[in-house]
Amino acid sequence: MFGWGKKTGKLPKITTVIGSGTEIRGDVHFHGGLHVDGKVLGTITANPDEQSTLVLSELGEIRGDIHVPNVVLNGEVHGDVHASNRVELASKASIHGTVYYRFLEMMMGAVVNGQLVRADEESSARPLYQPGAPAVADAGGETAGKTQTQAVAAADSAGIKANS
């Protein structure tokens, strides 16, 4: 898209496409490049390397959280975006949630209904979310022995806003 040519020369190779008219219900985990023209109802997670990239076209929609190193958005997202490296918001991007990023590029017309939170280099060096990873126990030990996913689900059911 607009900022990739400055350092890398081109977008990373897209290895998976979710086409227009396709709806996926459930979590998606990928490596490499994922291009979404359809609809995903679930969490999208990539391997925590610096090359994995999600591209959401203006035809695409995601209803769930995103956990990827690099993301280019030009469609609609209902959920939080966790990018350990780069976020590019094109002119038709519409985000309803918090965007966590290290580098951000935003075109005129892009909309974020939520917060923009810049991660420092130390926190962006480690993945923001790993399904099945141990959760950090709180002072009362409520999440001890649970995975991040289980801890977030438990907090949600208790009406507590948990950080993933």
C-alpha positions as CSV (number, residue, x, y, z in Angstrom):
1,M,0.0,0.0,0.0
2,F,1.3,3.5,0.7
3,G,4.2,3.0,3.1
4,W,5.7,-0.3,2.2
5,G,7.9,0.8,-0.7
6,K,10.0,3.1,1.5
7,K,11.8,0.2,3.3
8,T,10.7,-3.2,2.0
9,G,10.0,-2.4,-1.7
10,K,6.7,-4.2,-1.8
11,L,3.9,-5.7,0.3
12,P,4.8,-9.2,1.7
13,K,3.7,-12.1,-0.4
14,I,0.0,-12.9,0.2
15,T,-0.4,-16.7,0.7
16,T,-4.0,-16.9,1.8
17,V,-7.1,-15.1,0.5
18,I,-10.6,-15.0,2.0
19,G,-12.7,-14.0,-1.0
20,S,-15.7,-11.7,-1.3
21,G,-18.9,-13.5,-0.3
22,T,-17.0,-15.9,2.0
23,E,-17.8,-15.8,5.8
24,I,-15.6,-17.6,8.3
25,R,-17.0,-18.2,11.8
26,G,-14.1,-19.0,14.2
27,D,-10.6,-18.1,14.9
28,V,-8.0,-17.8,12.0
29,H,-4.3,-18.4,12.5
30,F,-1.9,-17.7,9.6
31,H,1.7,-17.3,8.6
32,G,2.8,-15.1,5.8
33,G,0.2,-12.9,4.2
34,L,-3.6,-13.0,4.6
35,H,-5.9,-10.9,2.3
36,V,-9.5,-10.6,3.4
37,D,-12.3,-9.5,1.0
38,G,-14.9,-11.4,2.9
39,K,-16.1,-11.6,6.5
40,V,-14.4,-13.1,9.5
41,L,-16.3,-13.6,12.8
42,G,-13.5,-14.5,15.2
43,T,-10.0,-13.6,16.3
44,I,-7.2,-13.4,13.6
45,T,-3.7,-14.3,14.8
46,A,-0.5,-14.5,12.9
47,N,2.9,-16.0,13.8
48,P,4.9,-13.3,15.7
49,D,7.5,-12.9,13.0
50,E,8.1,-9.4,11.4
51,Q,6.8,-10.5,8.0
52,S,3.3,-11.8,8.7
53,T,0.8,-9.3,7.4
54,L,-3.0,-9.0,7.3
55,V,-4.6,-6.9,4.5
56,L,-8.3,-6.1,4.9
57,S,-9.8,-4.6,1.7
58,E,-12.6,-2.1,1.5
59,L,-14.9,-5.1,0.8
60,G,-13.8,-7.0,4.0
61,E,-15.1,-7.0,7.5
62,I,-13.7,-8.5,10.7
63,R,-15.7,-8.9,13.9
64,G,-13.1,-10.0,16.5
65,D,-9.7,-9.0,17.7
66,I,-6.6,-8.9,15.4
67,H,-3.1,-10.0,16.7
68,V,-0.6,-9.6,13.9
69,P,2.8,-7.9,13.4
70,N,1.7,-5.9,10.4
71,V,-1.8,-4.8,9.2
72,V,-3.2,-2.8,6.4
73,L,-6.8,-2.0,6.9
74,N,-9.3,-0.5,4.4
75,G,-12.5,-2.2,5.6
76,E,-14.5,-2.5,8.8
77,V,-13.2,-3.9,12.1
78,H,-15.2,-4.5,15.2
79,G,-12.6,-5.4,17.8
80,D,-9.2,-4.4,19.0
81,V,-6.2,-4.3,16.7
82,H,-2.9,-5.5,18.2
83,A,0.0,-4.9,15.8
84,S,3.5,-5.5,17.2
85,N,5.0,-3.6,14.3
86,R,3.0,-1.6,11.8
87,V,-0.6,-0.4,11.2
88,E,-1.7,1.3,8.0
89,L,-5.2,2.7,7.9
90,A,-6.3,3.4,4.4
91,S,-9.0,6.0,3.5
92,K,-12.0,3.6,3.9
93,A,-10.8,2.0,7.1
94,S,-13.4,2.0,10.0
95,I,-12.2,0.6,13.3
96,H,-14.5,0.2,16.3
97,G,-12.0,-0.7,19.0
98,T,-8.5,0.1,20.3
99,V,-5.5,0.1,18.0
100,Y,-2.2,-0.9,19.5
101,Y,0.8,-0.2,17.2
102,R,4.5,0.5,17.0
103,F,4.3,2.5,13.7
104,L,1.1,4.0,12.4
105,E,0.2,5.5,9.0
106,M,-3.3,6.9,8.6
107,M,-4.9,8.3,5.5
108,M,-7.5,11.0,5.4
109,G,-10.9,9.5,5.7
110,A,-9.9,6.6,8.0
111,V,-12.0,6.4,11.2
112,V,-11.1,5.0,14.6
113,N,-13.9,4.8,17.2
114,G,-11.6,3.9,20.1
115,Q,-8.1,4.6,21.3
116,L,-4.8,4.7,19.6
117,V,-2.1,3.2,21.9
118,R,1.6,3.3,20.8
119,A,3.7,0.4,22.1
120,D,7.3,1.1,22.9
121,E,10.0,-1.0,21.3
122,E,10.5,-3.3,24.4
123,S,6.8,-4.3,24.5
124,S,6.5,-4.6,20.7
125,A,9.5,-7.0,20.7
126,R,7.3,-9.7,22.3
127,P,4.0,-10.9,20.9
128,L,0.9,-9.1,22.3
129,Y,-1.1,-12.3,22.4
130,Q,-0.4,-15.9,22.1
131,P,-3.3,-18.4,22.2
132,G,-2.7,-20.9,24.9
133,A,0.1,-18.9,26.5
134,P,0.1,-18.7,30.3
135,A,-1.8,-15.7,31.7
136,V,-0.1,-13.4,34.2
137,A,-1.6,-14.0,37.6
138,D,-3.2,-11.0,39.4
139,A,-2.6,-10.2,43.0
140,G,-5.4,-12.6,44.1
141,G,-4.1,-15.4,41.9
142,E,-7.4,-15.5,40.0
143,T,-5.8,-16.3,36.7
144,A,-3.1,-18.7,38.0
145,G,-2.9,-21.8,35.8
146,K,-5.1,-20.4,33.1
147,T,-4.2,-19.5,29.5
148,Q,-4.5,-15.9,28.3
149,T,-7.7,-16.9,26.4
150,Q,-9.2,-18.6,29.5
151,A,-8.3,-15.6,31.7
152,V,-9.8,-13.1,29.3
153,A,-13.0,-15.2,29.0
154,A,-13.2,-15.5,32.8
155,A,-12.8,-11.8,33.2
156,D,-15.4,-11.0,30.5
157,S,-17.9,-13.3,32.2
158,A,-17.2,-11.6,35.5
159,G,-17.7,-8.2,33.9
160,I,-14.0,-7.2,34.3
161,K,-12.2,-5.5,31.4
162,A,-9.1,-7.6,30.9
163,N,-6.0,-6.7,28.9
164,S,-5.0,-9.4,26.4
